[in-house]
Amino acid sequence: MLENKNMKNPYAKSLDDLKLNDPVSAFFNFCKERENIRLSRENGDPFPWTDDPIFQKGRFLNVFREDDRVSKSILSFANELKHDLPKLIQAVFFARWCNKQHTLDELSSKMLLEPEKLLKKLKSLNNWCNYNAYPVESVFWKGKKYSRLDTAVKLFFNIKESLEEMIIDAKGDVIKATIKINQEFQMENDFPIFMAVIDLAWFRPDIVYPSSHVPTGIGAVAYLDRLQRYLGLKDHQETCEKMIELQKEYWPEAKRKFQPIDIEYLSCECRKYYSYVNGTKLFEGKNVFKPL
């Protein structure tokens, strides 16, 4: 995220020189085609599910977060804790520090309450977390530094009530909650905090509001900037609000209404897509889609 204004954004220039006359239409066209691919794939239709060569070759998340594999695993993993807020908070923070479907599917959320047993289980797995695609740095708490593993297994177990207090104090606001927590954690990239907080809205919309504005991740900046300029608005928050309003015009048949998190998340995916168009992103390594 961009809480640290000095943090270098590797995607800042990815859309420079790209001619995109109407980024609003381009955004919704991306969404509609990506959703059609998901539906065709789930229908059992054969690959490639689309005539678009970029979608055929590149990896993209689904339009609706709840349709992604890791999101489904988080929803299943933490669901039984939704009535116990501190334990739920521990579960979603652990899940985002892990961010790996296979690991979450191997665990029961009850194991979170037995840190030594959990640690032994994670060490028995081949790469317990998503190291490459989802890097997470060490955090600080009360002057002590904790590794990713120790944070996930031990720290969240010990501070779940403190996290609960900070999140409740934010009064449903994702940005405020993220800032409060990162004042303690001192992470240069607070993206995992933000994701854990917004995930709480799936289970406890009374505690974290689904309609809350969200921080802008470094991957979404370039496309949100384009939308903001095109719409003549003052910031990314206004831009998200306007795009939610425009959904009724551009994609009324969508399965649900967008929230600010959706616009931020999809702006990142649009930045990826149009980076391929612009030639600033290449089909290589983890970027290449390989149908099962």
Number of C-alpha atoms within 10 A of each C-alpha: 22 17 19 12 9 8 12 10 15 9 18 16 12 20 22 11 8 13 11 12 9 12 19 19 14 14 21 18 15 19 20 16 17 20 18 15 20 15 13 16 14 9 9 9 11 10 12 15 18 15 9 10 9 17 19 17 16 18 18 18 16 18 22 18 16 15 12 13 15 21 19 15 21 22 18 14 21 23 16 15 18 16 11 9 17 19 23 23 26 27 29 27 25 27 28 25 26 26 25 22 19 17 20 22 14 12 14 13 22 14 15 21 16 13 18 13 12 20 17 10 15 19 11 10 12 9 13 19 24 16 13 8 11 14 15 24 15 15 20 17 15 7 9 8 14 17 14 18 19 15 22 23 24 19 20 23 20 14 16 18 16 13 19 18 13 16 23 15 14 17 14 23 21 29 18 20 26 26 19 16 19 20 12 13 20 17 20 18 19 22 22 22 24 25 20 21 27 27 24 26 18 16 19 17 14 13 20 23 18 22 17 18 22 27 24 23 20 19 23 23 22 23 25 25 17 19 23 21 15 14 16 11 14 10 13 22 19 16 24 24 16 17 23 17 13 15 17 13 10 16 15 11 11 14 9 9 13 20 17 23 21 18 25 25 20 26 25 23 23 25 25 25 18 22 21 17 15 17 12 15 17 13 14 10 7 11 15 16 16 10 10 4
